[in-house]
Amino acid sequence: MDLGKYAQVVLWSYAGAIALILALIMLSLWQAAITRRALREVEDRQGKPNG
């Protein structure tokens, strides 16, 4: 695959995009875990079963 004289710029752009996508996925998983934990605490206080 020949990217020409802009090969370095193109490859760094791909790397940056992949890094941002991975960061968004990790942030989403982290937020989901926090929300799940908070919901579990509320359900425990109300005496409702988890699930």
VOPAGU-2260 file (C-alpha; in pm, 1 decimal, decimal comma):
REM VOPAGU-2260
SITE   aa  ch    i         X         Y         Z
SITE  MET   A    0       0,0       0,0       0,0
SITE  ASP   A    1     157,4     326,4    -112,6
SITE  LEU   A    2      35,1     636,4      68,1
SITE  GLY   A    3     276,6     871,4    -103,1
SITE  LYS   A    4     446,2    1163,8      61,0
SITE  TYR   A    5     166,1    1199,7     316,4
SITE  ALA   A    6     203,4     848,7     454,5
SITE  GLN   A    7     322,3     962,3     797,1
SITE  VAL   A    8      37,9    1212,1     837,7
SITE  VAL   A    9    -222,1     959,5     725,3
SITE  LEU   A   10     -93,3     687,4     957,8
SITE  TRP   A   11     -82,2     926,2    1255,2
SITE  SER   A   12    -438,7    1031,6    1174,9
SITE  TYR   A   13    -552,1     669,0    1177,2
SITE  ALA   A   14    -368,7     609,8    1505,0
SITE  GLY   A   15    -530,8     916,8    1659,5
SITE  ALA   A   16    -876,8     814,0    1547,2
SITE  ILE   A   17    -831,4     462,6    1684,4
SITE  ALA   A   18    -702,8     602,9    2014,2
SITE  LEU   A   19   -1005,7     832,1    2045,3
SITE  ILE   A   20   -1248,6     550,0    1969,8
SITE  LEU   A   21   -1082,8     326,7    2230,1
SITE  ALA   A   22   -1092,8     609,7    2484,9
SITE  LEU   A   23   -1466,2     659,4    2422,0
SITE  ILE   A   24   -1530,7     286,8    2464,6
SITE  MET   A   25   -1334,4     277,7    2790,9
SITE  LEU   A   26   -1514,1     588,2    2920,4
SITE  SER   A   27   -1851,5     434,5    2835,3
SITE  LEU   A   28   -1767,3     110,4    3015,8
SITE  TRP   A   29   -1642,7     304,1    3318,7
SITE  GLN   A   30   -1959,5     516,1    3330,8
SITE  ALA   A   31   -2176,6     205,1    3293,9
SITE  ALA   A   32   -2003,0      43,0    3591,0
SITE  ILE   A   33   -2056,5     355,4    3803,6
SITE  THR   A   34   -2424,3     371,6    3705,4
SITE  ARG   A   35   -2474,1      -0,1    3770,7
SITE  ARG   A   36   -2318,7      36,5    4116,6
SITE  ALA   A   37   -2536,6     338,0    4199,5
SITE  LEU   A   38   -2851,9     158,8    4084,6
SITE  ARG   A   39   -2761,4    -145,0    4293,3
SITE  GLU   A   40   -2719,4      77,6    4600,8
SITE  VAL   A   41   -3060,2     238,2    4544,4
SITE  GLU   A   42   -3224,1    -100,1    4497,9
SITE  ASP   A   43   -3057,9    -231,8    4813,9
SITE  ARG   A   44   -3187,5      65,7    5011,8
SITE  GLN   A   45   -3539,2       2,8    4881,7
SITE  GLY   A   46   -3518,6    -367,0    4960,2
SITE  LYS   A   47   -3574,3    -479,9    4602,4
SITE  PRO   A   48   -3391,6    -780,9    4458,0
SITE  ASN   A   49   -3107,6    -717,6    4213,2
SITE  GLY   A   50   -3159,8    -815,7    3852,9
